[in-house]
């Protein structure tokens, strides 16, 4: 049948899953986050990715947020479901559900925690590809995996019918270049860190799986648009702002940092679940300085907003 035809490109927002203080999924806030990234101009939405804290939800909760995302997006952009898990059966179950819910694709890590041989990884992705029938974005994340997706391995995986894209979070521009060099004629490469989006676009990436549009809004999407339009002066200006914004990940647990940043800016980030902890006042002050530096907060704003 051949590969599915997809036109995935640009800023694909991997959105948070807001929880209440009591740990329940805050569906109203989740829908607001979807609207935030669409209003910013994002070209896709990724539900229950790492930023969505899939590892803090059970499978039924993950299925719920897939459905809510599809319902709220209403066909305006593709919705990609984060269906990663350790057990192949769980990945297949989640991916099949995502297809039935109307998702346009699935983003799939190799089984987390396990050290696997190439033959096992090929078998894993073969089964997901064949049993689920949904376009797949491979996900390479050295933070989460013991076995990495190398350009050599991805060359094998891109022969699978439903493998159409890869998110690379290695922070290795040489590897990104090799992915595009050896695989870019068959699959689309998204960079996983927006502070590398501009150089990654220069060597042939198609976009970013983007964490910060829900934080900074239009600024993040304009970086992509300026670069592809050839306005390098504006793209470089925005690049260095996003580099500064990315310092939020150095303040504390990075997915908590996104939610804390959103609340600081009056956005519906919600809370996390144990074992994650809220930030201290000192950490919130460091976040505040970041957003003052990029012009999203002024020094005269009341500090009370930080504790929302």
Buried (B, 14 or more C-beta within 10 A) or exposed (E): EEBBEBEBBBBBBBBBBBBEEEEEBBBEBBBBBBEBBBEBBBBBBBBBBBBBBBBBBEBEBBBBBBBBBBEBBEEEBBBBBBBBBEEBEBBBBBBBBBBEBBBBBBBBBBBBEEEBEBEBBBEBBBBBBEBBEBBBBBBBBEEBBEBBBBBEBBBBBBEBBBBBBBBBBBBBBEBBBBBBEBBBEBBBBBBBBBBBBBBBBEBBBBBBBBBBBBBBBEBBBBBBBBBBEEBEEBBBEBBEBBBBBBBBBEBBBBBBBBBBBBBBBEBBBBBBBEEBEBBEEEBBEBBBBBBEEBEBBEEEBEEEBBEE
